[in-house]
Amino acid sequence: MNKILLIIVLVLIISTPFMANAQGLVKCTGPDDCNIDAFFRSLAGIYDFIVQTIATPLGVLAIMVGGIMMLISAGNPNMMSLGKKIFWTAVIGLVLVYGTKVIINIIIRAAGGNIREL
């Protein structure tokens, strides 16, 4: 339990500068500027922030860990299979994260949003 708490605290400390970079995600500057397009631009900004600062680095890190585990398995089939599982899970996760952009654009287009500005 202490290891998990330590990992959570370290992740929060390391990610603090990235979270401070999240300001300016909401694109609405005043009451006259707040419309459905500003809402969708804000959602797109939040999505881009999550993908660029959270999902992509974690996915790349997981791919590296899986690859390293496969390299250092030294013939141990359990470690090799765990490394493959981590590697392919990270690859599939990154494909899904980047594939959601298509789904988001379809939803925005169906709701009447202007996707050219996103």
N, CA, C and O atoms as CSV, one atom per row, in Angstrom:
chain,resi,resn,atom,element,x,y,z
A,1,MET,N,N,0.820,-1.196,0.000
A,1,MET,CA,C,0.000,0.000,0.000
A,1,MET,C,C,0.861,1.255,0.000
A,1,MET,O,O,0.535,2.247,-0.652
A,2,ASN,N,N,1.976,1.196,0.750
A,2,ASN,CA,C,2.860,2.356,0.807
A,2,ASN,C,C,3.512,2.625,-0.547
A,2,ASN,O,O,3.744,3.781,-0.901
A,3,LYS,N,N,3.814,1.560,-1.314
A,3,LYS,CA,C,4.414,1.750,-2.631
A,3,LYS,C,C,3.445,2.441,-3.573
A,3,LYS,O,O,3.838,3.317,-4.343
A,4,ILE,N,N,2.188,2.051,-3.513
A,4,ILE,CA,C,1.184,2.669,-4.380
A,4,ILE,C,C,1.023,4.136,-4.024
A,4,ILE,O,O,0.948,4.980,-4.917
A,5,LEU,N,N,0.967,4.456,-2.740
A,5,LEU,CA,C,0.852,5.845,-2.311
A,5,LEU,C,C,2.066,6.651,-2.743
A,5,LEU,O,O,1.925,7.796,-3.173
A,6,LEU,N,N,3.236,6.082,-2.639
A,6,LEU,CA,C,4.452,6.764,-3.063
A,6,LEU,C,C,4.442,7.024,-4.566
A,6,LEU,O,O,4.841,8.100,-5.009
A,7,ILE,N,N,3.992,6.054,-5.348
A,7,ILE,CA,C,3.915,6.230,-6.800
A,7,ILE,C,C,2.917,7.321,-7.150
A,7,ILE,O,O,3.194,8.147,-8.020
A,8,ILE,N,N,1.772,7.345,-6.497
A,8,ILE,CA,C,0.768,8.372,-6.766
A,8,ILE,C,C,1.311,9.755,-6.437
A,8,ILE,O,O,1.125,10.694,-7.211
A,9,VAL,N,N,1.981,9.889,-5.298
A,9,VAL,CA,C,2.552,11.190,-4.918
A,9,VAL,C,C,3.614,11.622,-5.916
A,9,VAL,O,O,3.648,12.789,-6.309
A,10,LEU,N,N,4.482,10.708,-6.334
A,10,LEU,CA,C,5.514,11.057,-7.310
A,10,LEU,C,C,4.919,11.471,-8.647
A,10,LEU,O,O,5.393,12.423,-9.266
A,11,VAL,N,N,3.884,10.767,-9.099
A,11,VAL,CA,C,3.233,11.130,-10.363
A,11,VAL,C,C,2.598,12.509,-10.255
A,11,VAL,O,O,2.689,13.306,-11.190
A,12,LEU,N,N,1.963,12.799,-9.137
A,12,LEU,CA,C,1.363,14.124,-8.957
A,12,LEU,C,C,2.416,15.227,-8.929
A,12,LEU,O,O,2.206,16.299,-9.496
A,13,ILE,N,N,3.533,14.973,-8.280
A,13,ILE,CA,C,4.603,15.974,-8.224
A,13,ILE,C,C,5.200,16.196,-9.611
A,13,ILE,O,O,5.450,17.334,-10.008
A,14,ILE,N,N,5.425,15.118,-10.338
A,14,ILE,CA,C,6.020,15.243,-11.669
A,14,ILE,C,C,5.052,15.903,-12.650
A,14,ILE,O,O,5.480,16.653,-13.528
A,15,SER,N,N,3.753,15.631,-12.509
A,15,SER,CA,C,2.791,16.151,-13.483
A,15,SER,C,C,2.306,17.558,-13.169
A,15,SER,O,O,1.564,18.129,-13.969
A,16,THR,N,N,2.689,18.137,-12.048
A,16,THR,CA,C,2.229,19.472,-11.685
A,16,THR,C,C,2.572,20.529,-12.737
A,16,THR,O,O,1.699,21.334,-13.061
A,17,PRO,N,N,3.779,20.575,-13.287
A,17,PRO,CA,C,4.053,21.582,-14.325
A,17,PRO,C,C,3.173,21.417,-15.560
A,17,PRO,O,O,2.790,22.405,-16.187
A,18,PHE,N,N,2.849,20.166,-15.913
A,18,PHE,CA,C,1.986,19.952,-17.068
A,18,PHE,C,C,0.572,20.429,-16.785
A,18,PHE,O,O,-0.080,20.987,-17.668
A,19,MET,N,N,0.092,20.219,-15.576
A,19,MET,CA,C,-1.252,20.655,-15.226
A,19,MET,C,C,-1.327,22.178,-15.186
A,19,MET,O,O,-2.367,22.749,-15.516
A,20,ALA,N,N,-0.254,22.839,-14.790
A,20,ALA,CA,C,-0.242,24.296,-14.786
A,20,ALA,C,C,-0.315,24.836,-16.207
A,20,ALA,O,O,-0.755,25.965,-16.422
A,21,ASN,N,N,0.108,24.045,-17.164
A,21,ASN,CA,C,0.058,24.440,-18.567
A,21,ASN,C,C,-1.355,24.329,-19.126
A,21,ASN,O,O,-1.573,24.681,-20.285
A,22,ALA,N,N,-2.311,23.858,-18.352
A,22,ALA,CA,C,-3.673,23.633,-18.829
A,22,ALA,C,C,-4.502,24.904,-18.870
A,22,ALA,O,O,-5.626,24.870,-19.372
A,23,GLN,N,N,-4.004,26.013,-18.370
A,23,GLN,CA,C,-4.793,27.228,-18.395
A,23,GLN,C,C,-5.025,27.666,-19.835
A,23,GLN,O,O,-4.190,27.432,-20.708
A,24,GLY,N,N,-6.132,28.285,-20.067
A,24,GLY,CA,C,-6.481,28.720,-21.408
A,24,GLY,C,C,-7.176,27.665,-22.225
A,24,GLY,O,O,-7.284,27.810,-23.443
A,25,LEU,N,N,-7.655,26.600,-21.599
A,25,LEU,CA,C,-8.364,25.569,-22.350
A,25,LEU,C,C,-9.746,26.041,-22.770
A,25,LEU,O,O,-10.234,25.659,-23.833
A,26,VAL,N,N,-10.385,26.871,-21.943
A,26,VAL,CA,C,-11.716,27.376,-22.266
A,26,VAL,C,C,-11.556,28.594,-23.165
A,26,VAL,O,O,-10.898,29.566,-22.795
A,27,LYS,N,N,-12.161,28.536,-24.347
A,27,LYS,CA,C,-11.941,29.565,-25.360
A,27,LYS,C,C,-12.981,30.677,-25.310
A,27,LYS,O,O,-13.028,31.505,-26.220
A,28,CYS,N,N,-13.806,30.722,-24.285
A,28,CYS,CA,C,-14.853,31.728,-24.161
A,28,CYS,C,C,-14.303,32.925,-23.394
A,28,CYS,O,O,-13.907,32.788,-22.237
A,29,THR,N,N,-14.274,34.106,-24.030
A,29,THR,CA,C,-13.679,35.271,-23.390
A,29,THR,C,C,-14.714,36.190,-22.757
A,29,THR,O,O,-14.375,36.958,-21.857
A,30,GLY,N,N,-15.928,36.136,-23.188
A,30,GLY,CA,C,-16.965,36.995,-22.623
A,30,GLY,C,C,-18.339,36.435,-22.915
A,30,GLY,O,O,-18.467,35.430,-23.615
A,31,PRO,N,N,-19.392,37.089,-22.374
A,31,PRO,CA,C,-20.748,36.554,-22.579
A,31,PRO,C,C,-21.187,36.581,-24.050
A,31,PRO,O,O,-21.981,35.737,-24.465
A,32,ASP,N,N,-20.692,37.519,-24.828
A,32,ASP,CA,C,-21.081,37.582,-26.241
A,32,ASP,C,C,-20.346,36.537,-27.072
A,32,ASP,O,O,-20.818,36.137,-28.136
A,33,ASP,N,N,-19.204,36.102,-26.589
A,33,ASP,CA,C,-18.393,35.141,-27.325
A,33,ASP,C,C,-18.770,33.692,-27.007
A,33,ASP,O,O,-18.355,32.780,-27.721
A,34,CYS,N,N,-19.543,33.472,-25.957
A,34,CYS,CA,C,-19.892,32.110,-25.538
A,34,CYS,C,C,-21.045,31.579,-26.375
A,34,CYS,O,O,-22.189,32.004,-26.216
A,35,ASN,N,N,-20.735,30.653,-27.261
A,35,ASN,CA,C,-21.749,29.987,-28.068
A,35,ASN,C,C,-21.371,28.524,-28.192
A,35,ASN,O,O,-20.432,28.065,-27.542
A,36,ILE,N,N,-22.088,27.797,-29.014
A,36,ILE,CA,C,-21.851,26.358,-29.125
A,36,ILE,C,C,-20.463,26.069,-29.715
A,36,ILE,O,O,-19.834,25.074,-29.355
A,37,ASP,N,N,-19.988,26.927,-30.611
A,37,ASP,CA,C,-18.653,26.720,-31.175
A,37,ASP,C,C,-17.565,26.896,-30.120
A,37,ASP,O,O,-16.579,26.159,-30.120
A,38,ALA,N,N,-17.737,27.870,-29.218
A,38,ALA,CA,C,-16.765,28.059,-28.141
A,38,ALA,C,C,-16.760,26.845,-27.209
A,38,ALA,O,O,-15.710,26.446,-26.706
A,39,PHE,N,N,-17.933,26.264,-26.984
A,39,PHE,CA,C,-18.022,25.070,-26.162
A,39,PHE,C,C,-17.256,23.920,-26.805
A,39,PHE,O,O,-16.494,23.225,-26.133
A,40,PHE,N,N,-17.459,23.719,-28.109
A,40,PHE,CA,C,-16.782,22.627,-28.794
A,40,PHE,C,C,-15.279,22.881,-28.909
A,40,PHE,O,O,-14.492,21.936,-28.850
A,41,ARG,N,N,-14.868,24.133,-29.072
A,41,ARG,CA,C,-13.441,24.453,-29.087
A,41,ARG,C,C,-12.815,24.160,-27.733
A,41,ARG,O,O,-11.677,23.696,-27.655
A,42,SER,N,N,-13.564,24.433,-26.657
A,42,SER,CA,C,-13.065,24.125,-25.316
A,42,SER,C,C,-12.920,22.626,-25.123
A,42,SER,O,O,-11.921,22.167,-24.569
A,43,LEU,N,N,-13.905,21.858,-25.574
A,43,LEU,CA,C,-13.809,20.402,-25.467
A,43,LEU,C,C,-12.634,19.867,-26.279
A,43,LEU,O,O,-11.932,18.956,-25.838
A,44,ALA,N,N,-12.422,20.431,-27.460
A,44,ALA,CA,C,-11.287,19.999,-28.285
A,44,ALA,C,C,-9.963,20.348,-27.616
A,44,ALA,O,O,-9.008,19.576,-27.692
A,45,GLY,N,N,-9.899,21.507,-26.961
A,45,GLY,CA,C,-8.685,21.877,-26.233
A,45,GLY,C,C,-8.408,20.952,-25.061
A,45,GLY,O,O,-7.260,20.590,-24.804
A,46,ILE,N,N,-9.464,20.571,-24.351
A,46,ILE,CA,C,-9.304,19.639,-23.238
A,46,ILE,C,C,-8.844,18.281,-23.758
A,46,ILE,O,O,-7.956,17.657,-23.177
A,47,TYR,N,N,-9.450,17.825,-24.854
A,47,TYR,CA,C,-9.057,16.544,-25.445
A,47,TYR,C,C,-7.588,16.580,-25.880
A,47,TYR,O,O,-6.830,15.654,-25.587
A,48,ASP,N,N,-7.189,17.642,-26.574
A,48,ASP,CA,C,-5.794,17.746,-27.015
A,48,ASP,C,C,-4.832,17.773,-25.828
A,48,ASP,O,O,-3.755,17.178,-25.881
A,49,PHE,N,N,-5.226,18.466,-24.757
A,49,PHE,CA,C,-4.383,18.513,-23.562
A,49,PHE,C,C,-4.210,17.120,-22.971
A,49,PHE,O,O,-3.098,16.723,-22.624
A,50,ILE,N,N,-5.305,16.378,-22.857
A,50,ILE,CA,C,-5.236,15.030,-22.278
A,50,ILE,C,C,-4.376,14.124,-23.145
A,50,ILE,O,O,-3.553,13.366,-22.631
A,51,VAL,N,N,-4.563,14.200,-24.463
A,51,VAL,CA,C,-3.808,13.316,-25.358
A,51,VAL,C,C,-2.333,13.676,-25.377
A,51,VAL,O,O,-1.481,12.790,-25.313
A,52,GLN,N,N,-2.018,14.962,-25.464
A,52,GLN,CA,C,-0.627,15.368,-25.633
A,52,GLN,C,C,0.181,15.311,-24.344
A,52,GLN,O,O,1.376,15.019,-24.387
A,53,THR,N,N,-0.439,15.581,-23.196
A,53,THR,CA,C,0.351,15.652,-21.969
A,53,THR,C,C,0.179,14.463,-21.040
A,53,THR,O,O,0.976,14.281,-20.120
A,54,ILE,N,N,-0.846,13.651,-21.264
A,54,ILE,CA,C,-1.063,12.516,-20.372
A,54,ILE,C,C,-0.959,11.194,-21.125
A,54,ILE,O,O,-0.116,10.360,-20.796
A,55,ALA,N,N,-1.806,10.998,-22.129
A,55,ALA,CA,C,-1.916,9.681,-22.778
A,55,ALA,C,C,-0.676,9.326,-23.599
A,55,ALA,O,O,-0.180,8.203,-23.511
A,56,THR,N,N,-0.180,10.256,-24.384
A,56,THR,CA,C,0.964,9.944,-25.243
A,56,THR,C,C,2.227,9.622,-24.445
A,56,THR,O,O,2.866,8.608,-24.726
A,57,PRO,N,N,2.618,10.446,-23.456
A,57,PRO,CA,C,3.813,10.065,-22.690
A,57,PRO,C,C,3.652,8.745,-21.937
A,57,PRO,O,O,4.595,7.957,-21.868
A,58,LEU,N,N,2.468,8.495,-21.371
A,58,LEU,CA,C,2.265,7.229,-20.670
A,58,LEU,C,C,2.289,6.049,-21.631
A,58,LEU,O,O,2.825,4.991,-21.302
A,59,GLY,N,N,1.713,6.223,-22.816
A,59,GLY,CA,C,1.742,5.152,-23.811
A,59,GLY,C,C,3.154,4.845,-24.279
A,59,GLY,O,O,3.534,3.681,-24.405
A,60,VAL,N,N,3.928,5.885,-24.537
A,60,VAL,CA,C,5.314,5.684,-24.962
A,60,VAL,C,C,6.119,5.023,-23.847
A,60,VAL,O,O,6.941,4.144,-24.109
A,61,LEU,N,N,5.887,5.442,-22.608
A,61,LEU,CA,C,6.572,4.830,-21.481
A,61,LEU,C,C,6.212,3.348,-21.357
A,61,LEU,O,O,7.083,2.517,-21.097
A,62,ALA,N,N,4.934,3.017,-21.543
A,62,ALA,CA,C,4.515,1.617,-21.468
A,62,ALA,C,C,5.125,0.797,-22.599
A,62,ALA,O,O,5.507,-0.355,-22.389
A,63,ILE,N,N,5.222,1.372,-23.792
A,63,ILE,CA,C,5.868,0.669,-24.907
A,63,ILE,C,C,7.336,0.403,-24.585
A,63,ILE,O,O,7.854,-0.678,-24.864
A,64,MET,N,N,8.003,1.398,-23.997
A,64,MET,CA,C,9.406,1.215,-23.630
A,64,MET,C,C,9.564,0.144,-22.555
A,64,MET,O,O,10.470,-0.686,-22.636
A,65,VAL,N,N,8.695,0.156,-21.556
A,65,VAL,CA,C,8.774,-0.844,-20.484
A,65,VAL,C,C,8.537,-2.237,-21.051
A,65,VAL,O,O,9.253,-3.177,-20.704
A,66,GLY,N,N,7.538,-2.380,-21.919
A,66,GLY,CA,C,7.278,-3.686,-22.532
A,66,GLY,C,C,8.449,-4.164,-23.365
A,66,GLY,O,O,8.814,-5.339,-23.309
A,67,GLY,N,N,9.044,-3.263,-24.142
A,67,GLY,CA,C,10.204,-3.630,-24.949
A,67,GLY,C,C,11.402,-4.018,-24.099
A,67,GLY,O,O,12.100,-4.983,-24.409
A,68,ILE,N,N,11.640,-3.273,-23.032
A,68,ILE,CA,C,12.759,-3.594,-22.144
A,68,ILE,C,C,12.531,-4.936,-21.464
A,68,ILE,O,O,13.464,-5.724,-21.306
A,69,MET,N,N,11.288,-5.199,-21.062
A,69,MET,CA,C,11.006,-6.494,-20.431
A,69,MET,C,C,11.233,-7.643,-21.404
A,69,MET,O,O,11.715,-8.703,-21.006
A,70,MET,N,N,10.890,-7.446,-22.677
A,70,MET,CA,C,11.142,-8.495,-23.662
A,70,MET,C,C,12.642,-8.691,-23.879
A,70,MET,O,O,13.112,-9.814,-24.063
A,71,LEU,N,N,13.391,-7.576,-23.855
A,71,LEU,CA,C,14.832,-7.683,-24.067
A,71,LEU,C,C,15.548,-8.370,-22.914
A,71,LEU,O,O,16.479,-9.143,-23.141
A,72,ILE,N,N,15.135,-8.107,-21.696
A,72,ILE,CA,C,15.845,-8.654,-20.555
A,72,ILE,C,C,15.232,-9.960,-20.049
A,72,ILE,O,O,15.608,-10.451,-18.984
A,73,SER,N,N,14.298,-10.518,-20.803
A,73,SER,CA,C,13.646,-11.746,-20.336
A,73,SER,C,C,14.622,-12.919,-20.282
A,73,SER,O,O,14.430,-13.832,-19.478
A,74,ALA,N,N,15.640,-12.918,-21.097
A,74,ALA,CA,C,16.689,-13.951,-21.092
A,74,ALA,C,C,16.116,-15.363,-21.150
A,74,ALA,O,O,16.567,-16.255,-20.432
A,75,GLY,N,N,15.137,-15.553,-21.994
A,75,GLY,CA,C,14.573,-16.877,-22.173
A,75,GLY,C,C,13.462,-17.224,-21.199
A,75,GLY,O,O,12.893,-18.312,-21.286
A,76,ASN,N,N,13.139,-16.334,-20.275
A,76,ASN,CA,C,12.053,-16.575,-19.333
A,76,ASN,C,C,10.727,-16.334,-20.055
A,76,ASN,O,O,10.412,-15.190,-20.382
A,77,PRO,N,N,9.947,-17.383,-20.309
A,77,PRO,CA,C,8.723,-17.197,-21.090
A,77,PRO,C,C,7.674,-16.351,-20.379
A,77,PRO,O,O,6.890,-15.666,-21.036
A,78,ASN,N,N,7.647,-16.385,-19.057
A,78,ASN,CA,C,6.675,-15.563,-18.335
A,78,ASN,C,C,6.963,-14.073,-18.505
A,78,ASN,O,O,6.049,-13.284,-18.745
A,79,MET,N,N,8.228,-13.692,-18.382
A,79,MET,CA,C,8.599,-12.289,-18.534
A,79,MET,C,C,8.433,-11.835,-19.982
A,79,MET,O,O,8.034,-10.700,-20.239
A,80,MET,N,N,8.740,-12.727,-20.927
A,80,MET,CA,C,8.573,-12.398,-22.340
A,80,MET,C,C,7.094,-12.165,-22.664
A,80,MET,O,O,6.756,-11.210,-23.364
A,81,SER,N,N,6.221,-13.027,-22.159
A,81,SER,CA,C,4.793,-12.858,-22.444
A,81,SER,C,C,4.240,-11.618,-21.754
A,81,SER,O,O,3.369,-10.948,-22.310
A,82,LEU,N,N,4.727,-11.293,-20.546
A,82,LEU,CA,C,4.299,-10.076,-19.872
A,82,LEU,C,C,4.762,-8.834,-20.635
A,82,LEU,O,O,4.012,-7.867,-20.764
A,83,GLY,N,N,5.993,-8.864,-21.136
A,83,GLY,CA,C,6.495,-7.749,-21.942
A,83,GLY,C,C,5.694,-7.566,-23.212
A,83,GLY,O,O,5.388,-6.435,-23.592
A,84,LYS,N,N,5.346,-8.665,-23.882
A,84,LYS,CA,C,4.515,-8.567,-25.095
A,84,LYS,C,C,3.135,-8.016,-24.775
A,84,LYS,O,O,2.591,-7.198,-25.518
A,85,LYS,N,N,2.582,-8.470,-23.670
A,85,LYS,CA,C,1.248,-8.002,-23.284
A,85,LYS,C,C,1.260,-6.504,-23.005
A,85,LYS,O,O,0.375,-5.781,-23.462
A,86,ILE,N,N,2.247,-6.037,-22.263
A,86,ILE,CA,C,2.361,-4.603,-21.965
A,86,ILE,C,C,2.559,-3.815,-23.251
A,86,ILE,O,O,1.917,-2.785,-23.455
A,87,PHE,N,N,3.445,-4.293,-24.120
A,87,PHE,CA,C,3.735,-3.605,-25.376
A,87,PHE,C,C,2.481,-3.471,-26.234
A,87,PHE,O,O,2.138,-2.371,-26.667
A,88,TRP,N,N,1.801,-4.580,-26.477
A,88,TRP,CA,C,0.645,-4.532,-27.367
A,88,TRP,C,C,-0.546,-3.817,-26.739
A,88,TRP,O,O,-1.333,-3.200,-27.457
A,89,THR,N,N,-0.697,-3.884,-25.433
A,89,THR,CA,C,-1.755,-3.128,-24.773
A,89,THR,C,C,-1.513,-1.632,-24.921
A,89,THR,O,O,-2.453,-0.872,-25.151
A,90,ALA,N,N,-0.266,-1.206,-24.792
A,90,ALA,CA,C,0.061,0.216,-24.956
A,90,ALA,C,C,-0.162,0.662,-26.393
A,90,ALA,O,O,-0.683,1.753,-26.626
A,91,VAL,N,N,0.221,-0.157,-27.354
A,91,VAL,CA,C,0.012,0.204,-28.766
A,91,VAL,C,C,-1.480,0.322,-29.069
A,91,VAL,O,O,-1.911,1.284,-29.705
A,92,ILE,N,N,-2.268,-0.653,-28.617
A,92,ILE,CA,C,-3.715,-0.606,-28.850
A,92,ILE,C,C,-4.327,0.602,-28.149
A,92,ILE,O,O,-5.216,1.250,-28.701
A,93,GLY,N,N,-3.862,0.909,-26.946
A,93,GLY,CA,C,-4.360,2.082,-26.226
A,93,GLY,C,C,-4.074,3.375,-26.964
A,93,GLY,O,O,-4.941,4.245,-27.045
A,94,LEU,N,N,-2.874,3.515,-27.503
A,94,LEU,CA,C,-2.550,4.730,-28.264
A,94,LEU,C,C,-3.368,4.827,-29.544
A,94,LEU,O,O,-3.790,5.918,-29.927
A,95,VAL,N,N,-3.595,3.705,-30.205
A,95,VAL,CA,C,-4.432,3.716,-31.412
A,95,VAL,C,C,-5.854,4.147,-31.058
A,95,VAL,O,O,-6.470,4.926,-31.786
A,96,LEU,N,N,-6.371,3.641,-29.945
A,96,LEU,CA,C,-7.720,4.033,-29.525
A,96,LEU,C,C,-7.796,5.505,-29.146
A,96,LEU,O,O,-8.765,6.185,-29.481
A,97,VAL,N,N,-6.776,5.999,-28.447
A,97,VAL,CA,C,-6.778,7.409,-28.048
A,97,VAL,C,C,-6.771,8.316,-29.269
A,97,VAL,O,O,-7.523,9.289,-29.332
A,98,TYR,N,N,-5.919,7.996,-30.240
A,98,TYR,CA,C,-5.868,8.835,-31.430
A,98,TYR,C,C,-7.067,8.598,-32.351
A,98,TYR,O,O,-7.437,9.483,-33.122
A,99,GLY,N,N,-7.673,7.416,-32.277
A,99,GLY,CA,C,-8.867,7.135,-33.077
A,99,GLY,C,C,-10.107,7.844,-32.569
A,99,GLY,O,O,-11.067,8.025,-33.318
A,100,THR,N,N,-10.100,8.249,-31.307
A,100,THR,CA,C,-11.265,8.958,-30.784
A,100,THR,C,C,-11.437,10.334,-31.402
A,100,THR,O,O,-12.526,10.904,-31.336
A,101,LYS,N,N,-10.395,10.876,-31.996
A,101,LYS,CA,C,-10.516,12.178,-32.668
A,101,LYS,C,C,-11.540,12.100,-33.801
A,101,LYS,O,O,-12.291,13.047,-34.033
A,102,VAL,N,N,-11.565,10.969,-34.500
A,102,VAL,CA,C,-12.552,10.775,-35.564
A,102,VAL,C,C,-13.955,10.761,-34.980
A,102,VAL,O,O,-14.868,11.385,-35.521
A,103,ILE,N,N,-14.122,10.046,-33.875
A,103,ILE,CA,C,-15.440,9.970,-33.238
A,103,ILE,C,C,-15.870,11.340,-32.732
A,103,ILE,O,O,-17.032,11.719,-32.878
A,104,ILE,N,N,-14.949,12.080,-32.142
A,104,ILE,CA,C,-15.271,13.415,-31.635
A,104,ILE,C,C,-15.692,14.333,-32.776
A,104,ILE,O,O,-16.653,15.090,-32.635
A,105,ASN,N,N,-14.987,14.277,-33.904
A,105,ASN,CA,C,-15.364,15.111,-35.042
A,105,ASN,C,C,-16.739,14.739,-35.581
A,105,ASN,O,O,-17.492,15.619,-35.998
A,106,ILE,N,N,-17.080,13.465,-35.582
A,106,ILE,CA,C,-18.411,13.040,-36.042
A,106,ILE,C,C,-19.481,13.581,-35.100
A,106,ILE,O,O,-20.520,14.057,-35.557
A,107,ILE,N,N,-19.243,13.514,-33.791
A,107,ILE,CA,C,-20.217,14.023,-32.824
A,107,ILE,C,C,-20.374,15.526,-32.951
A,107,ILE,O,O,-21.492,16.039,-32.908
A,108,ILE,N,N,-19.266,16.237,-33.109
A,108,ILE,CA,C,-19.340,17.698,-33.245
A,108,ILE,C,C,-20.073,18.072,-34.518
A,108,ILE,O,O,-20.889,18.993,-34.510
A,109,ARG,N,N,-19.801,17.380,-35.608
A,109,ARG,CA,C,-20.488,17.664,-36.864
A,109,ARG,C,C,-21.987,17.381,-36.744
A,109,ARG,O,O,-22.804,18.132,-37.276
A,110,ALA,N,N,-22.351,16.298,-36.046
A,110,ALA,CA,C,-23.765,15.959,-35.874
A,110,ALA,C,C,-24.486,16.975,-34.993
A,110,ALA,O,O,-25.678,17.222,-35.174
A,111,ALA,N,N,-23.758,17.570,-34.031
A,111,ALA,CA,C,-24.369,18.551,-33.136
A,111,ALA,C,C,-24.381,19.950,-33.737
A,111,ALA,O,O,-24.911,20.878,-33.126
A,112,GLY,N,N,-23.811,20.112,-34.909
A,112,GLY,CA,C,-23.835,21.411,-35.575
A,112,GLY,C,C,-22.635,22.274,-35.277
A,112,GLY,O,O,-22.670,23.477,-35.534
A,113,GLY,N,N,-21.589,21.708,-34.751
A,113,GLY,CA,C,-20.380,22.474,-34.464
A,113,GLY,C,C,-19.553,22.715,-35.699
A,113,GLY,O,O,-19.685,22.004,-36.694
A,114,ASN,N,N,-18.707,23.710,-35.638
A,114,ASN,CA,C,-17.839,24.059,-36.753
A,114,ASN,C,C,-16.489,23.408,-36.504
A,114,ASN,O,O,-15.703,23.914,-35.703
A,115,ILE,N,N,-16.203,22.291,-37.178
A,115,ILE,CA,C,-14.975,21.550,-36.898
A,115,ILE,C,C,-13.754,22.151,-37.582
A,115,ILE,O,O,-12.632,21.735,-37.291
A,116,ARG,N,N,-13.933,23.109,-38.476
A,116,ARG,CA,C,-12.774,23.698,-39.147
A,116,ARG,C,C,-11.913,24.477,-38.181
A,116,ARG,O,O,-10.706,24.593,-38.394
A,117,GLU,N,N,-12.500,25.018,-37.115
A,117,GLU,CA,C,-11.751,25.818,-36.154
A,117,GLU,C,C,-11.153,24.993,-35.038
A,117,GLU,O,O,-10.422,25.530,-34.205
A,118,LEU,N,N,-11.445,23.685,-34.994
A,118,LEU,CA,C,-10.984,22.864,-33.878
A,118,LEU,C,C,-9.596,22.379,-34.101
A,118,LEU,O,O,-9.047,21.670,-33.257
